[in-house]
């Protein structure tokens, strides 16, 4: 039995042999792409964490310096917030 090949056909024996190697190569390629995607996601998460941490630290320092420069304003602001929270909690417990 002769096996002939043309430009458009692949013999069955050759296809079976190639599919094994081709599947392994495809799996390897997918694994590599997955590992690369995970690495990129980890890097982006790390960058976002560092940026957020830096912004929080800057905001904290600004708030601390403002409170040192304006202690009266901070006391009144804190008092107002405390009264507001007290009113809200009192209103919700009456029902």
PyMOL Python script that loads the backbone (N, CA, C, O; Angstrom):
from pymol import cmd

cmd.read_pdbstr("""\
ATOM      1  N   UNK A   1       0.838  -1.162   0.000  1.00  0.00           N
ATOM      2  CA  UNK A   1       0.000   0.000   0.000  1.00  0.00           C
ATOM      3  C   UNK A   1       0.885   1.227   0.000  1.00  0.00           C
ATOM      4  O   UNK A   1       1.727   1.396   0.882  1.00  0.00           O
ATOM      5  N   UNK A   2       0.697   2.071  -0.976  1.00  0.00           N
ATOM      6  CA  UNK A   2       1.526   3.260  -1.106  1.00  0.00           C
ATOM      7  C   UNK A   2       0.848   4.460  -0.457  1.00  0.00           C
ATOM      8  O   UNK A   2      -0.372   4.622  -0.489  1.00  0.00           O
ATOM      9  N   UNK A   3       1.685   5.275   0.121  1.00  0.00           N
ATOM     10  CA  UNK A   3       1.191   6.514   0.700  1.00  0.00           C
ATOM     11  C   UNK A   3       1.734   7.642  -0.145  1.00  0.00           C
ATOM     12  O   UNK A   3       2.945   7.823  -0.273  1.00  0.00           O
ATOM     13  N   UNK A   4       0.821   8.393  -0.714  1.00  0.00           N
ATOM     14  CA  UNK A   4       1.255   9.517  -1.539  1.00  0.00           C
ATOM     15  C   UNK A   4       0.899  10.798  -0.816  1.00  0.00           C
ATOM     16  O   UNK A   4      -0.090  10.886  -0.090  1.00  0.00           O
ATOM     17  N   UNK A   5       1.728  11.767  -1.039  1.00  0.00           N
ATOM     18  CA  UNK A   5       1.462  13.056  -0.419  1.00  0.00           C
ATOM     19  C   UNK A   5       1.390  14.125  -1.478  1.00  0.00           C
ATOM     20  O   UNK A   5       2.103  14.078  -2.480  1.00  0.00           O
ATOM     21  N   UNK A   6       0.546  15.063  -1.253  1.00  0.00           N
ATOM     22  CA  UNK A   6       0.483  16.223  -2.130  1.00  0.00           C
ATOM     23  C   UNK A   6       0.651  17.452  -1.238  1.00  0.00           C
ATOM     24  O   UNK A   6       0.853  17.331  -0.030  1.00  0.00           O
ATOM     25  N   UNK A   7       0.570  18.589  -1.825  1.00  0.00           N
ATOM     26  CA  UNK A   7       0.718  19.821  -1.051  1.00  0.00           C
ATOM     27  C   UNK A   7      -0.426  20.023  -0.062  1.00  0.00           C
ATOM     28  O   UNK A   7      -0.278  20.764   0.910  1.00  0.00           O
ATOM     29  N   UNK A   8      -1.571  19.369  -0.300  1.00  0.00           N
ATOM     30  CA  UNK A   8      -2.754  19.607   0.513  1.00  0.00           C
ATOM     31  C   UNK A   8      -3.073  18.459   1.457  1.00  0.00           C
ATOM     32  O   UNK A   8      -3.950  18.614   2.307  1.00  0.00           O
ATOM     33  N   UNK A   9      -2.409  17.322   1.353  1.00  0.00           N
ATOM     34  CA  UNK A   9      -2.734  16.165   2.170  1.00  0.00           C
ATOM     35  C   UNK A   9      -1.526  15.733   2.987  1.00  0.00           C
ATOM     36  O   UNK A   9      -0.384  15.865   2.546  1.00  0.00           O
ATOM     37  N   UNK A  10      -1.786  15.220   4.173  1.00  0.00           N
ATOM     38  CA  UNK A  10      -0.739  14.692   5.028  1.00  0.00           C
ATOM     39  C   UNK A  10      -1.069  13.243   5.313  1.00  0.00           C
ATOM     40  O   UNK A  10      -2.213  12.936   5.652  1.00  0.00           O
ATOM     41  N   UNK A  11      -0.110  12.341   5.189  1.00  0.00           N
ATOM     42  CA  UNK A  11      -0.394  10.941   5.466  1.00  0.00           C
ATOM     43  C   UNK A  11      -0.797  10.748   6.923  1.00  0.00           C
ATOM     44  O   UNK A  11      -0.350  11.488   7.799  1.00  0.00           O
ATOM     45  N   UNK A  12      -1.654   9.738   7.185  1.00  0.00           N
ATOM     46  CA  UNK A  12      -2.172   9.500   8.520  1.00  0.00           C
ATOM     47  C   UNK A  12      -1.066   9.142   9.494  1.00  0.00           C
ATOM     48  O   UNK A  12      -1.098   9.587  10.641  1.00  0.00           O
ATOM     49  N   UNK A  13      -0.101   8.364   9.078  1.00  0.00           N
ATOM     50  CA  UNK A  13       0.983   7.989   9.971  1.00  0.00           C
ATOM     51  C   UNK A  13       1.775   9.228  10.396  1.00  0.00           C
ATOM     52  O   UNK A  13       2.132   9.371  11.565  1.00  0.00           O
ATOM     53  N   UNK A  14       2.039  10.098   9.467  1.00  0.00           N
ATOM     54  CA  UNK A  14       2.798  11.308   9.770  1.00  0.00           C
ATOM     55  C   UNK A  14       1.986  12.218  10.685  1.00  0.00           C
ATOM     56  O   UNK A  14       2.550  12.840  11.585  1.00  0.00           O
ATOM     57  N   UNK A  15       0.678  12.308  10.475  1.00  0.00           N
ATOM     58  CA  UNK A  15      -0.173  13.139  11.319  1.00  0.00           C
ATOM     59  C   UNK A  15      -0.185  12.622  12.750  1.00  0.00           C
ATOM     60  O   UNK A  15      -0.121  13.417  13.688  1.00  0.00           O
ATOM     61  N   UNK A  16      -0.264  11.330  12.935  1.00  0.00           N
ATOM     62  CA  UNK A  16      -0.302  10.754  14.278  1.00  0.00           C
ATOM     63  C   UNK A  16       1.014  11.026  14.999  1.00  0.00           C
ATOM     64  O   UNK A  16       1.004  11.376  16.179  1.00  0.00           O
ATOM     65  N   UNK A  17       2.118  10.874  14.329  1.00  0.00           N
ATOM     66  CA  UNK A  17       3.416  11.140  14.946  1.00  0.00           C
ATOM     67  C   UNK A  17       3.604  12.609  15.257  1.00  0.00           C
ATOM     68  O   UNK A  17       4.131  12.952  16.316  1.00  0.00           O
ATOM     69  N   UNK A  18       3.189  13.473  14.368  1.00  0.00           N
ATOM     70  CA  UNK A  18       3.339  14.909  14.566  1.00  0.00           C
ATOM     71  C   UNK A  18       2.400  15.439  15.640  1.00  0.00           C
ATOM     72  O   UNK A  18       2.750  16.381  16.351  1.00  0.00           O
ATOM     73  N   UNK A  19       1.217  14.853  15.771  1.00  0.00           N
ATOM     74  CA  UNK A  19       0.260  15.371  16.740  1.00  0.00           C
ATOM     75  C   UNK A  19       0.776  15.200  18.161  1.00  0.00           C
ATOM     76  O   UNK A  19       0.512  16.040  19.021  1.00  0.00           O
ATOM     77  N   UNK A  20       1.510  14.121  18.416  1.00  0.00           N
ATOM     78  CA  UNK A  20       2.080  13.899  19.739  1.00  0.00           C
ATOM     79  C   UNK A  20       3.110  14.984  20.048  1.00  0.00           C
ATOM     80  O   UNK A  20       3.066  15.613  21.105  1.00  0.00           O
ATOM     81  N   UNK A  21       4.019  15.192  19.129  1.00  0.00           N
ATOM     82  CA  UNK A  21       5.055  16.208  19.331  1.00  0.00           C
ATOM     83  C   UNK A  21       4.451  17.603  19.302  1.00  0.00           C
ATOM     84  O   UNK A  21       4.846  18.481  20.070  1.00  0.00           O
ATOM     85  N   UNK A  22       3.492  17.795  18.410  1.00  0.00           N
ATOM     86  CA  UNK A  22       2.843  19.085  18.287  1.00  0.00           C
ATOM     87  C   UNK A  22       2.057  19.425  19.551  1.00  0.00           C
ATOM     88  O   UNK A  22       2.073  20.570  20.001  1.00  0.00           O
ATOM     89  N   UNK A  23       1.372  18.442  20.121  1.00  0.00           N
ATOM     90  CA  UNK A  23       0.604  18.663  21.349  1.00  0.00           C
ATOM     91  C   UNK A  23       1.546  19.005  22.498  1.00  0.00           C
ATOM     92  O   UNK A  23       1.255  19.894  23.297  1.00  0.00           O
ATOM     93  N   UNK A  24       2.663  18.308  22.581  1.00  0.00           N
ATOM     94  CA  UNK A  24       3.633  18.599  23.636  1.00  0.00           C
ATOM     95  C   UNK A  24       4.199  19.995  23.502  1.00  0.00           C
ATOM     96  O   UNK A  24       4.367  20.703  24.495  1.00  0.00           O
ATOM     97  N   UNK A  25       4.493  20.390  22.279  1.00  0.00           N
ATOM     98  CA  UNK A  25       5.016  21.732  22.042  1.00  0.00           C
ATOM     99  C   UNK A  25       3.962  22.786  22.361  1.00  0.00           C
ATOM    100  O   UNK A  25       4.271  23.847  22.903  1.00  0.00           O
ATOM    101  N   UNK A  26       2.712  22.478  22.017  1.00  0.00           N
ATOM    102  CA  UNK A  26       1.624  23.413  22.306  1.00  0.00           C
ATOM    103  C   UNK A  26       1.423  23.566  23.803  1.00  0.00           C
ATOM    104  O   UNK A  26       1.238  24.677  24.299  1.00  0.00           O
ATOM    105  N   UNK A  27       1.459  22.450  24.522  1.00  0.00           N
ATOM    106  CA  UNK A  27       1.311  22.504  25.982  1.00  0.00           C
ATOM    107  C   UNK A  27       2.457  23.301  26.587  1.00  0.00           C
ATOM    108  O   UNK A  27       2.243  24.121  27.479  1.00  0.00           O
ATOM    109  N   UNK A  28       3.661  23.066  26.110  1.00  0.00           N
ATOM    110  CA  UNK A  28       4.826  23.793  26.625  1.00  0.00           C
ATOM    111  C   UNK A  28       4.686  25.284  26.357  1.00  0.00           C
ATOM    112  O   UNK A  28       5.007  26.106  27.216  1.00  0.00           O
ATOM    113  N   UNK A  29       4.207  25.633  25.165  1.00  0.00           N
ATOM    114  CA  UNK A  29       4.036  27.036  24.813  1.00  0.00           C
ATOM    115  C   UNK A  29       2.977  27.679  25.706  1.00  0.00           C
ATOM    116  O   UNK A  29       3.155  28.810  26.160  1.00  0.00           O
ATOM    117  N   UNK A  30       1.883  26.975  25.961  1.00  0.00           N
ATOM    118  CA  UNK A  30       0.828  27.500  26.825  1.00  0.00           C
ATOM    119  C   UNK A  30       1.343  27.695  28.242  1.00  0.00           C
ATOM    120  O   UNK A  30       1.040  28.706  28.877  1.00  0.00           O
ATOM    121  N   UNK A  31       2.123  26.735  28.749  1.00  0.00           N
ATOM    122  CA  UNK A  31       2.690  26.852  30.085  1.00  0.00           C
ATOM    123  C   UNK A  31       3.631  28.050  30.194  1.00  0.00           C
ATOM    124  O   UNK A  31       3.621  28.771  31.191  1.00  0.00           O
ATOM    125  N   UNK A  32       4.434  28.251  29.168  1.00  0.00           N
ATOM    126  CA  UNK A  32       5.347  29.396  29.163  1.00  0.00           C
ATOM    127  C   UNK A  32       4.581  30.715  29.139  1.00  0.00           C
ATOM    128  O   UNK A  32       4.943  31.662  29.839  1.00  0.00           O
ATOM    129  N   UNK A  33       3.517  30.774  28.328  1.00  0.00           N
ATOM    130  CA  UNK A  33       2.705  31.988  28.265  1.00  0.00           C
ATOM    131  C   UNK A  33       2.011  32.242  29.598  1.00  0.00           C
ATOM    132  O   UNK A  33       1.906  33.384  30.044  1.00  0.00           O
ATOM    133  N   UNK A  34       1.537  31.170  30.231  1.00  0.00           N
ATOM    134  CA  UNK A  34       0.898  31.307  31.540  1.00  0.00           C
ATOM    135  C   UNK A  34       1.874  31.812  32.585  1.00  0.00           C
ATOM    136  O   UNK A  34       1.537  32.693  33.375  1.00  0.00           O
ATOM    137  N   UNK A  35       3.078  31.262  32.597  1.00  0.00           N
ATOM    138  CA  UNK A  35       4.091  31.699  33.554  1.00  0.00           C
ATOM    139  C   UNK A  35       4.455  33.162  33.306  1.00  0.00           C
ATOM    140  O   UNK A  35       4.659  33.921  34.253  1.00  0.00           O
ATOM    141  N   UNK A  36       4.535  33.553  32.054  1.00  0.00           N
ATOM    142  CA  UNK A  36       4.846  34.950  31.727  1.00  0.00           C
ATOM    143  C   UNK A  36       3.721  35.878  32.180  1.00  0.00           C
ATOM    144  O   UNK A  36       3.981  36.957  32.712  1.00  0.00           O
ATOM    145  N   UNK A  37       2.470  35.457  31.970  1.00  0.00           N
ATOM    146  CA  UNK A  37       1.322  36.264  32.392  1.00  0.00           C
ATOM    147  C   UNK A  37       1.293  36.406  33.911  1.00  0.00           C
ATOM    148  O   UNK A  37       0.997  37.483  34.428  1.00  0.00           O
ATOM    149  N   UNK A  38       1.598  35.332  34.622  1.00  0.00           N
ATOM    150  CA  UNK A  38       1.639  35.387  36.083  1.00  0.00           C
ATOM    151  C   UNK A  38       2.745  36.328  36.544  1.00  0.00           C
ATOM    152  O   UNK A  38       2.547  37.115  37.469  1.00  0.00           O
ATOM    153  N   UNK A  39       3.893  36.251  35.910  1.00  0.00           N
ATOM    154  CA  UNK A  39       4.998  37.148  36.256  1.00  0.00           C
ATOM    155  C   UNK A  39       4.635  38.608  36.033  1.00  0.00           C
ATOM    156  O   UNK A  39       4.957  39.464  36.857  1.00  0.00           O
ATOM    157  N   UNK A  40       3.965  38.892  34.920  1.00  0.00           N
ATOM    158  CA  UNK A  40       3.548  40.270  34.643  1.00  0.00           C
ATOM    159  C   UNK A  40       2.510  40.743  35.654  1.00  0.00           C
ATOM    160  O   UNK A  40       2.548  41.892  36.095  1.00  0.00           O
ATOM    161  N   UNK A  41       1.580  39.860  36.024  1.00  0.00           N
ATOM    162  CA  UNK A  41       0.557  40.224  37.006  1.00  0.00           C
ATOM    163  C   UNK A  41       1.188  40.495  38.367  1.00  0.00           C
ATOM    164  O   UNK A  41       0.806  41.441  39.056  1.00  0.00           O
ATOM    165  N   UNK A  42       2.155  39.666  38.752  1.00  0.00           N
ATOM    166  CA  UNK A  42       2.845  39.888  40.023  1.00  0.00           C
ATOM    167  C   UNK A  42       3.584  41.220  40.020  1.00  0.00           C
ATOM    168  O   UNK A  42       3.571  41.942  41.017  1.00  0.00           O
ATOM    169  N   UNK A  43       4.222  41.546  38.912  1.00  0.00           N
ATOM    170  CA  UNK A  43       4.956  42.804  38.811  1.00  0.00           C
ATOM    171  C   UNK A  43       4.009  43.992  38.899  1.00  0.00           C
ATOM    172  O   UNK A  43       4.296  44.971  39.588  1.00  0.00           O
ATOM    173  N   UNK A  44       2.874  43.905  38.194  1.00  0.00           N
ATOM    174  CA  UNK A  44       1.904  45.001  38.230  1.00  0.00           C
ATOM    175  C   UNK A  44       1.322  45.167  39.632  1.00  0.00           C
ATOM    176  O   UNK A  44       1.149  46.290  40.104  1.00  0.00           O
ATOM    177  N   UNK A  45       1.020  44.057  40.296  1.00  0.00           N
ATOM    178  CA  UNK A  45       0.484  44.129  41.661  1.00  0.00           C
ATOM    179  C   UNK A  45       1.511  44.740  42.604  1.00  0.00           C
ATOM    180  O   UNK A  45       1.169  45.551  43.465  1.00  0.00           O
ATOM    181  N   UNK A  46       2.758  44.352  42.441  1.00  0.00           N
ATOM    182  CA  UNK A  46       3.825  44.899  43.274  1.00  0.00           C
ATOM    183  C   UNK A  46       3.982  46.398  43.037  1.00  0.00           C
ATOM    184  O   UNK A  46       4.125  47.170  43.985  1.00  0.00           O
ATOM    185  N   UNK A  47       3.954  46.804  41.777  1.00  0.00           N
ATOM    186  CA  UNK A  47       4.055  48.233  41.451  1.00  0.00           C
ATOM    187  C   UNK A  47       2.880  49.018  42.036  1.00  0.00           C
ATOM    188  O   UNK A  47       3.067  50.102  42.589  1.00  0.00           O
ATOM    189  N   UNK A  48       1.672  48.469  41.913  1.00  0.00           N
ATOM    190  CA  UNK A  48       0.480  49.142  42.441  1.00  0.00           C
ATOM    191  C   UNK A  48       0.565  49.252  43.959  1.00  0.00           C
ATOM    192  O   UNK A  48       0.197  50.280  44.526  1.00  0.00           O
ATOM    193  N   UNK A  49       1.047  48.204  44.620  1.00  0.00           N
ATOM    194  CA  UNK A  49       1.182  48.234  46.076  1.00  0.00           C
ATOM    195  C   UNK A  49       2.184  49.308  46.502  1.00  0.00           C
ATOM    196  O   UNK A  49       1.927  50.078  47.427  1.00  0.00           O
ATOM    197  N   UNK A  50       3.320  49.347  45.823  1.00  0.00           N
ATOM    198  CA  UNK A  50       4.334  50.349  46.160  1.00  0.00           C
ATOM    199  C   UNK A  50       3.816  51.768  45.945  1.00  0.00           C
ATOM    200  O   UNK A  50       4.052  52.645  46.776  1.00  0.00           O
ATOM    201  N   UNK A  51       3.117  51.999  44.845  1.00  0.00           N
ATOM    202  CA  UNK A  51       2.566  53.320  44.545  1.00  0.00           C
ATOM    203  C   UNK A  51       1.516  53.717  45.587  1.00  0.00           C
ATOM    204  O   UNK A  51       1.505  54.855  46.058  1.00  0.00           O
ATOM    205  N   UNK A  52       0.648  52.792  45.940  1.00  0.00           N
ATOM    206  CA  UNK A  52      -0.382  53.063  46.943  1.00  0.00           C
ATOM    207  C   UNK A  52       0.249  53.343  48.299  1.00  0.00           C
ATOM    208  O   UNK A  52      -0.162  54.263  49.007  1.00  0.00           O
ATOM    209  N   UNK A  53       1.231  52.558  48.650  1.00  0.00           N
ATOM    210  CA  UNK A  53       1.921  52.751  49.921  1.00  0.00           C
ATOM    211  C   UNK A  53       2.579  54.126  49.979  1.00  0.00           C
ATOM    212  O   UNK A  53       2.527  54.802  51.006  1.00  0.00           O
ATOM    213  N   UNK A  54       3.189  54.529  48.893  1.00  0.00           N
ATOM    214  CA  UNK A  54       3.842  55.834  48.833  1.00  0.00           C
ATOM    215  C   UNK A  54       2.812  56.957  48.976  1.00  0.00           C
ATOM    216  O   UNK A  54       3.042  57.918  49.710  1.00  0.00           O
ATOM    217  N   UNK A  55       1.669  56.840  48.274  1.00  0.00           N
ATOM    218  CA  UNK A  55       0.624  57.871  48.345  1.00  0.00           C
ATOM    219  C   UNK A  55       0.030  57.952  49.748  1.00  0.00           C
ATOM    220  O   UNK A  55      -0.213  59.049  50.250  1.00  0.00           O
ATOM    221  N   UNK A  56      -0.206  56.813  50.384  1.00  0.00           N
ATOM    222  CA  UNK A  56      -0.756  56.807  51.744  1.00  0.00           C
ATOM    223  C   UNK A  56       0.217  57.478  52.702  1.00  0.00           C
ATOM    224  O   UNK A  56      -0.188  58.257  53.564  1.00  0.00           O
ATOM    225  N   UNK A  57       1.494  57.175  52.551  1.00  0.00           N
ATOM    226  CA  UNK A  57       2.502  57.781  53.419  1.00  0.00           C
ATOM    227  C   UNK A  57       2.547  59.299  53.227  1.00  0.00           C
ATOM    228  O   UNK A  57       2.642  60.045  54.201  1.00  0.00           O
ATOM    229  N   UNK A  58       2.477  59.757  51.970  1.00  0.00           N
ATOM    230  CA  UNK A  58       2.475  61.192  51.693  1.00  0.00           C
ATOM    231  C   UNK A  58       1.252  61.867  52.311  1.00  0.00           C
ATOM    232  O   UNK A  58       1.362  62.933  52.917  1.00  0.00           O
ATOM    233  N   UNK A  59       0.092  61.241  52.155  1.00  0.00           N
ATOM    234  CA  UNK A  59      -1.144  61.804  52.699  1.00  0.00           C
ATOM    235  C   UNK A  59      -1.096  61.852  54.219  1.00  0.00           C
ATOM    236  O   UNK A  59      -1.542  62.825  54.828  1.00  0.00           O
ATOM    237  N   UNK A  60      -0.563  60.816  54.824  1.00  0.00           N
ATOM    238  CA  UNK A  60      -0.429  60.778  56.280  1.00  0.00           C
ATOM    239  C   UNK A  60       0.476  61.913  56.762  1.00  0.00           C
ATOM    240  O   UNK A  60       0.161  62.597  57.735  1.00  0.00           O
ATOM    241  N   UNK A  61       1.586  62.103  56.083  1.00  0.00           N
ATOM    242  CA  UNK A  61       2.511  63.167  56.472  1.00  0.00           C
ATOM    243  C   UNK A  61       1.865  64.543  56.323  1.00  0.00           C
ATOM    244  O   UNK A  61       2.064  65.414  57.169  1.00  0.00           O
ATOM    245  N   UNK A  62       1.089  64.744  55.247  1.00  0.00           N
ATOM    246  CA  UNK A  62       0.404  66.026  55.053  1.00  0.00           C
ATOM    247  C   UNK A  62      -0.622  66.251  56.159  1.00  0.00           C
ATOM    248  O   UNK A  62      -0.718  67.355  56.695  1.00  0.00           O
ATOM    249  N   UNK A  63      -1.387  65.225  56.505  1.00  0.00           N
ATOM    250  CA  UNK A  63      -2.394  65.343  57.560  1.00  0.00           C
ATOM    251  C   UNK A  63      -1.735  65.618  58.906  1.00  0.00           C
ATOM    252  O   UNK A  63      -2.230  66.420  59.698  1.00  0.00           O
ATOM    253  N   UNK A  64      -0.618  64.948  59.157  1.00  0.00           N
ATOM    254  CA  UNK A  64       0.089  65.154  60.414  1.00  0.00           C
ATOM    255  C   UNK A  64       0.625  66.581  60.513  1.00  0.00           C
ATOM    256  O   UNK A  64       0.512  67.208  61.566  1.00  0.00           O
ATOM    257  N   UNK A  65       1.194  67.089  59.453  1.00  0.00           N
ATOM    258  CA  UNK A  65       1.726  68.459  59.491  1.00  0.00           C
ATOM    259  C   UNK A  65       0.590  69.472  59.600  1.00  0.00           C
ATOM    260  O   UNK A  65       0.737  70.488  60.280  1.00  0.00           O
ATOM    261  N   UNK A  66      -0.547  69.209  58.937  1.00  0.00           N
ATOM    262  CA  UNK A  66      -1.693  70.114  59.041  1.00  0.00           C
ATOM    263  C   UNK A  66      -2.221  70.137  60.467  1.00  0.00           C
ATOM    264  O   UNK A  66      -2.554  71.199  60.992  1.00  0.00           O
ATOM    265  N   UNK A  67      -2.299  68.970  61.095  1.00  0.00           N
ATOM    266  CA  UNK A  67      -2.814  68.917  62.469  1.00  0.00           C
ATOM    267  C   UNK A  67      -1.857  69.611  63.440  1.00  0.00           C
ATOM    268  O   UNK A  67      -2.300  70.186  64.433  1.00  0.00           O
ATOM    269  N   UNK A  68      -0.578  69.565  63.171  1.00  0.00           N
ATOM    270  CA  UNK A  68       0.386  70.274  64.027  1.00  0.00           C
ATOM    271  C   UNK A  68       0.286  71.783  63.854  1.00  0.00           C
ATOM    272  O   UNK A  68       0.484  72.535  64.808  1.00  0.00           O
ATOM    273  N   UNK A  69      -0.024  72.232  62.624  1.00  0.00           N
ATOM    274  CA  UNK A  69      -0.134  73.657  62.343  1.00  0.00           C
ATOM    275  C   UNK A  69      -1.483  74.231  62.774  1.00  0.00           C
ATOM    276  O   UNK A  69      -1.570  75.415  63.101  1.00  0.00           O
ATOM    277  N   UNK A  70      -2.540  73.408  62.781  1.00  0.00           N
ATOM    278  CA  UNK A  70      -3.901  73.880  63.074  1.00  0.00           C
ATOM    279  C   UNK A  70      -4.586  72.975  64.103  1.00  0.00           C
ATOM    280  O   UNK A  70      -5.547  72.287  63.756  1.00  0.00           O
ATOM    281  N   UNK A  71      -4.129  72.955  65.336  1.00  0.00           N
ATOM    282  CA  UNK A  71      -4.725  72.035  66.318  1.00  0.00           C
ATOM    283  C   UNK A  71      -6.177  72.373  66.651  1.00  0.00           C
ATOM    284  O   UNK A  71      -6.970  71.459  66.879  1.00  0.00           O
ATOM    285  N   UNK A  72      -6.552  73.655  66.687  1.00  0.00           N
ATOM    286  CA  UNK A  72      -7.933  74.044  66.992  1.00  0.00           C
ATOM    287  C   UNK A  72      -8.906  73.539  65.952  1.00  0.00           C
ATOM    288  O   UNK A  72      -9.976  73.030  66.286  1.00  0.00           O
ATOM    289  N   UNK A  73      -8.540  73.678  64.701  1.00  0.00           N
ATOM    290  CA  UNK A  73      -9.390  73.215  63.609  1.00  0.00           C
ATOM    291  C   UNK A  73      -9.589  71.702  63.683  1.00  0.00           C
ATOM    292  O   UNK A  73     -10.698  71.209  63.477  1.00  0.00           O
ATOM    293  N   UNK A  74      -8.534  70.979  63.970  1.00  0.00           N
ATOM    294  CA  UNK A  74      -8.608  69.524  64.059  1.00  0.00           C
ATOM    295  C   UNK A  74      -9.508  69.107  65.215  1.00  0.00           C
ATOM    296  O   UNK A  74     -10.293  68.168  65.077  1.00  0.00           O
ATOM    297  N   UNK A  75      -9.408  69.789  66.352  1.00  0.00           N
ATOM    298  CA  UNK A  75     -10.250  69.454  67.501  1.00  0.00           C
ATOM    299  C   UNK A  75     -11.723  69.672  67.159  1.00  0.00           C
ATOM    300  O   UNK A  75     -12.557  68.812  67.443  1.00  0.00           O
ATOM    301  N   UNK A  76     -12.050  70.820  66.551  1.00  0.00           N
ATOM    302  CA  UNK A  76     -13.441  71.090  66.171  1.00  0.00           C
ATOM    303  C   UNK A  76     -13.947  70.107  65.112  1.00  0.00           C
ATOM    304  O   UNK A  76     -15.094  69.664  65.166  1.00  0.00           O
ATOM    305  N   UNK A  77     -13.091  69.773  64.158  1.00  0.00           N
ATOM    306  CA  UNK A  77     -13.458  68.809  63.126  1.00  0.00           C
ATOM    307  C   UNK A  77     -13.737  67.442  63.750  1.00  0.00           C
ATOM    308  O   UNK A  77     -14.721  66.788  63.403  1.00  0.00           O
ATOM    309  N   UNK A  78     -12.890  67.022  64.650  1.00  0.00           N
ATOM    310  CA  UNK A  78     -13.072  65.731  65.326  1.00  0.00           C
ATOM    311  C   UNK A  78     -14.349  65.729  66.151  1.00  0.00           C
ATOM    312  O   UNK A  78     -15.083  64.741  66.161  1.00  0.00           O
ATOM    313  N   UNK A  79     -14.618  66.824  66.841  1.00  0.00           N
ATOM    314  CA  UNK A  79     -15.830  66.946  67.640  1.00  0.00           C
ATOM    315  C   UNK A  79     -17.069  66.847  66.743  1.00  0.00           C
ATOM    316  O   UNK A  79     -18.024  66.145  67.073  1.00  0.00           O
ATOM    317  N   UNK A  80     -17.047  67.546  65.621  1.00  0.00           N
ATOM    318  CA  UNK A  80     -18.167  67.505  64.674  1.00  0.00           C
ATOM    319  C   UNK A  80     -18.400  66.105  64.118  1.00  0.00           C
ATOM    320  O   UNK A  80     -19.541  65.658  64.010  1.00  0.00           O
ATOM    321  N   UNK A  81     -17.337  65.427  63.772  1.00  0.00           N
ATOM    322  CA  UNK A  81     -17.460  64.065  63.250  1.00  0.00           C
ATOM    323  C   UNK A  81     -18.028  63.141  64.324  1.00  0.00           C
ATOM    324  O   UNK A  81     -18.889  62.308  64.042  1.00  0.00           O
ATOM    325  N   UNK A  82     -17.542  63.292  65.560  1.00  0.00           N
ATOM    326  CA  UNK A  82     -18.040  62.464  66.660  1.00  0.00           C
ATOM    327  C   UNK A  82     -19.514  62.687  66.921  1.00  0.00           C
ATOM    328  O   UNK A  82     -20.255  61.729  67.142  1.00  0.00           O
ATOM    329  N   UNK A  83     -19.955  63.943  66.898  1.00  0.00           N
ATOM    330  CA  UNK A  83     -21.375  64.250  67.106  1.00  0.00           C
ATOM    331  C   UNK A  83     -22.213  63.669  65.962  1.00  0.00           C
ATOM    332  O   UNK A  83     -23.281  63.102  66.192  1.00  0.00           O
ATOM    333  N   UNK A  84     -21.719  63.815  64.736  1.00  0.00           N
ATOM    334  CA  UNK A  84     -22.439  63.271  63.577  1.00  0.00           C
ATOM    335  C   UNK A  84     -22.606  61.763  63.657  1.00  0.00           C
ATOM    336  O   UNK A  84     -23.689  61.241  63.393  1.00  0.00           O
ATOM    337  N   UNK A  85     -21.558  61.073  64.013  1.00  0.00           N
ATOM    338  CA  UNK A  85     -21.629  59.608  64.147  1.00  0.00           C
ATOM    339  C   UNK A  85     -22.568  59.233  65.291  1.00  0.00           C
ATOM    340  O   UNK A  85     -23.334  58.277  65.177  1.00  0.00           O
ATOM    341  N   UNK A  86     -22.510  59.982  66.390  1.00  0.00           N
ATOM    342  CA  UNK A  86     -23.409  59.722  67.516  1.00  0.00           C
ATOM    343  C   UNK A  86     -24.864  59.880  67.129  1.00  0.00           C
ATOM    344  O   UNK A  86     -25.698  59.057  67.506  1.00  0.00           O
ATOM    345  N   UNK A  87     -25.181  60.926  66.383  1.00  0.00           N
ATOM    346  CA  UNK A  87     -26.560  61.143  65.933  1.00  0.00           C
ATOM    347  C   UNK A  87     -27.008  60.010  65.020  1.00  0.00           C
ATOM    348  O   UNK A  87     -28.125  59.512  65.157  1.00  0.00           O
ATOM    349  N   UNK A  88     -26.153  59.598  64.092  1.00  0.00           N
ATOM    350  CA  UNK A  88     -26.505  58.497  63.184  1.00  0.00           C
ATOM    351  C   UNK A  88     -26.737  57.207  63.956  1.00  0.00           C
ATOM    352  O   UNK A  88     -27.718  56.506  63.708  1.00  0.00           O
ATOM    353  N   UNK A  89     -25.860  56.890  64.876  1.00  0.00           N
ATOM    354  CA  UNK A  89     -26.030  55.661  65.647  1.00  0.00           C
ATOM    355  C   UNK A  89     -27.271  55.725  66.536  1.00  0.00           C
ATOM    356  O   UNK A  89     -27.975  54.726  66.687  1.00  0.00           O
ATOM    357  N   UNK A  90     -27.542  56.881  67.119  1.00  0.00           N
ATOM    358  CA  UNK A  90     -28.725  57.042  67.944  1.00  0.00           C
ATOM    359  C   UNK A  90     -30.006  56.889  67.145  1.00  0.00           C
ATOM    360  O   UNK A  90     -30.979  56.311  67.629  1.00  0.00           O
ATOM    361  N   UNK A  91     -30.012  57.408  65.916  1.00  0.00           N
ATOM    362  CA  UNK A  91     -31.191  57.313  65.063  1.00  0.00           C
ATOM    363  C   UNK A  91     -31.447  55.874  64.613  1.00  0.00           C
ATOM    364  O   UNK A  91     -32.602  55.468  64.482  1.00  0.00           O
ATOM    365  N   UNK A  92     -30.421  55.122  64.383  1.00  0.00           N
ATOM    366  CA  UNK A  92     -30.606  53.742  63.906  1.00  0.00           C
ATOM    367  C   UNK A  92     -31.007  52.790  65.035  1.00  0.00           C
ATOM    368  O   UNK A  92     -31.644  51.771  64.772  1.00  0.00           O
ATOM    369  N   UNK A  93     -30.651  53.098  66.279  1.00  0.00           N
ATOM    370  CA  UNK A  93     -31.004  52.189  67.379  1.00  0.00           C
ATOM    371  C   UNK A  93     -32.415  52.435  67.896  1.00  0.00           C
ATOM    372  O   UNK A  93     -32.956  51.564  68.577  1.00  0.00           O
ATOM    373  N   UNK A  94     -33.034  53.567  67.611  1.00  0.00           N
ATOM    374  CA  UNK A  94     -34.403  53.854  68.040  1.00  0.00           C
ATOM    375  C   UNK A  94     -35.424  53.039  67.285  1.00  0.00           C
ATOM    376  O   UNK A  94     -36.483  52.731  67.831  1.00  0.00           O
ATOM    377  N   UNK A  95     -35.146  52.685  66.068  1.00  0.00           N
ATOM    378  CA  UNK A  95     -36.128  51.969  65.236  1.00  0.00           C
ATOM    379  C   UNK A  95     -36.214  50.573  65.619  1.00  0.00           C
ATOM    380  O   UNK A  95     -36.987  49.818  65.029  1.00  0.00           O
TER     381      UNK A  95
END
""", "prot")
cmd.dss("prot")
cmd.show_as("cartoon", "prot")
cmd.util.cbc("prot")
cmd.orient("prot")
